[in-house]
Amino acid sequence: MTCDDGDGFSAVALDHALHPRHYGPAQEYDGHVRITGPCGDTMEFWVSLREDSLERVSFVTDGCGASRACGSMAVTLAGGRRLEEALKLEQADILEALGGVPAESEHCALLAATTLRTACRECLSREAARGKQASATDKLQEEGS
C-alpha cells in the first residue's frame, strides 16, 4: 500500500485504507459490477437490496491505499440507504467524508462512486427484468386458464 506513512491522508482516510470496511466479494447479491479506471485500478462492488434499501454493500480493489479508502467510504456511506439515495453519491461526498487524500489520488473517489452507482443501476435492471418475467408468467397463466 502506498499510504504507509500517511502523507496526505486524513486520520479517517488512513483508517479506511488500512482497515477497509465490508471488503470482499458477496456470495449473494442483486447487483455486481467491475470497472477499471483510467489509472489502471479496478474496483468491484456487490449490492444487496431489502425492499428499497441497500442491505449489504461490499467491494474489492486491486488499487492503492487511496482506492481502498475510497471504496471503503463508499460502502460505508451507501449501506442502509435507499437505493435512490445511493445513486446520488458522488466523488465529492466520498472525499468530504474521508477528510483528505492526496490530490493525485482523488480520482479514486470518482472510480468508487461510479462503480457503486453502476452496481445500483444493475439492481434496478435486474428488478425490472424480474418484473417483466413475472408479468409474462402471469400472462401465460391467465391465457392457459
Secondary structure, DSSP 8 states (H G I E B T S, - for coil): -TTTT-TT--HHHHHHHHS-TTBS--SS-SEEEEEE-TTS-EEEEEEEEETTEEEEEEEEESS-HHHHHHHHHHHHHHTTSBHHHHTT--HHHHHHHHT---GGGTHHHHHHHHHHHHHHHHHHHHHHHHHHHHHHHHHHHHHH-
